[in-house]
Amino acid sequence: MRSIWTGAIGFGLVNIPIKLFSAIEDSSLDLDMLDKKDHANIKFKRVNENTGKEVSWDNIVRAYNMDGKYVVLDDKDFEQAMPEKTKSIDISAFVKEDEIDPMLYEMPYYLEAEKQGKRAYSLLATALAKSKKAGLGSFVLRNKEHLCLIKAKDDLLILHRLRFSQELRKTDEIDVSKAAPKPAELKMALSLIDQLSEPFNIEAYKDTYTDKLMKLIKAKAAGKKTAPAPLKVVHSKTRDLMEQLKASLGTKKKKAS
């Protein structure tokens, strides 16, 4: 793996040099875009609006449009805005993980200690595990400040990039149902939940769509015709909510797909 950020974790007066690695990889297929007429590959070019000529990455700069006039920025400007956070993740507080709204979680990363920071890294990981808390901090990645949560999993430190509260949309425009459930319906719904309850095991869930799409691609490449799989839609014979719940309780528990 290639690190996408290098810096340090500030833990009180302890400084832990680390590397940041993405913890996820895309499971979807890498599909190209082609011209429908001749299947020629579609290319995207960076074109100068005035000349119509293609511009290389070396000649591209970033700028902010302020009142119709561009203010050009370079790498030094981005670092100068908040130099301490471009190279350091300072833990400002320790919090309980269950106090963090799951909607705030954005992206996970693995943290690896540099050679001179291994003892301090191990100390922080052990302390977080024993205290059952996580370190809250912020840092700058790709010219944007991110809130983050550092927690321990076994001997590994994992950084979760968090959203700021202002990034979550308000629910004012969502039509939230105010209809109170009938006691008998609620009791039946709770029974259905209990029937379908099981320990969470992420390994039981796989990206089956990508596998089936690849199977279809191979069949088309071999000139074989593929019949569409029948769409299974469960219809209830009644609109009565209580009857639908009773029928649901009578069905066998489905395995994860």
Number of C-alpha atoms within 10 A of each C-alpha: 6 8 13 12 17 17 20 22 25 16 17 9 6 13 17 25 22 25 19 19 19 16 14 10 6 6 11 12 10 6 6 8 10 12 9 8 6 7 9 10 11 10 8 6 10 12 12 11 8 6 7 9 11 11 12 10 8 6 6 10 10 10 12 11 9 8 6 7 9 11 10 11 12 10 10 9 12 15 15 11 11 14 14 14 20 23 19 21 25 20 19 13 12 17 15 12 15 8 7 12 10 10 10 17 16 13 14 18 18 18 23 20 22 15 10 11 18 15 12 17 25 17 12 24 21 18 14 19 16 10 11 14 19 25 21 21 23 19 23 20 13 10 14 9 14 20 18 26 24 27 22 21 12 9 13 17 23 21 24 21 20 23 16 13 10 7 9 10 8 8 8 7 7 7 7 8 6 6 6 7 10 10 9 10 15 14 13 17 18 12 15 17 12 10 13 13 10 8 5 7 8 8 7 9 10 12 10 10 11 13 14 11 13 14 13 17 14 12 13 12 10 9 9 11 10 11 7 7 6 6 6 6 6 6 8 12 9 10 9 9 11 16 14 15 17 15 13 16 17 10 8 9 12 7 8 10 8
